[in-house]
Amino acid sequence: MSIEEMWDALKDDYGVSEQTLQVVTNINGYSTDTMHDVLYAVAAERHFDGEVA
């Protein structure tokens, strides 16, 4: 899963706002690790649906 797909999933599937994602990535960096951190914060999940663990 690409970082762009993770970003879209956080917005579309988990209800994270664009503004929230912008702030978090400005602070922590635009990376898959950051996307996973946001996912864990909002859904207590370690992996996105369809992502190989």
N, C-alpha and C positions, 0 to 999 in steps of 0.2 A: 504494500500500500504506500503510495507516495505521500509526501508531506502535504501536498495540495488536497489530496483525498481525505487525509486526517482532518485538515482545517475545515473542509466542507462538512464532514461527518459531525464534528463538534458543533457546528452551526445548525445543521439541518436535523440531526438525530438527537442531539443532547441539549439544544436550546441555548448554546453559548453565543453571546452577542459578538459581532464583528469588533466592536470597541473593546470588549474584554480580551479577545484574542490579540488585538493590536497592543494593548497595554502589557499583557503577559510576555509577548514575544519581544517587545521593546526592552523589557527588564531582563528576561532570561535567555533571549536569543531565539531565532527562528530555526528550530531543530525538531527532529522526531522525538527526542527526549522531552522537550517542552510540551509537545502535543500529548505525549503519554502522561505527563504530569497533570495537565489540564483534565484529561480523561479521568484520571484517578480522582482528582478533586471533585468532579461533578457526578461521577457514576460509580466510584469505587471499583473500577475495572482496570485491569492491567493492559489489555489488548483490545483493539478495535475489532468489530465483527468482521470476519473474513480474513483477518490478519493471522499469519502463521506465528505462533508463539516462539 
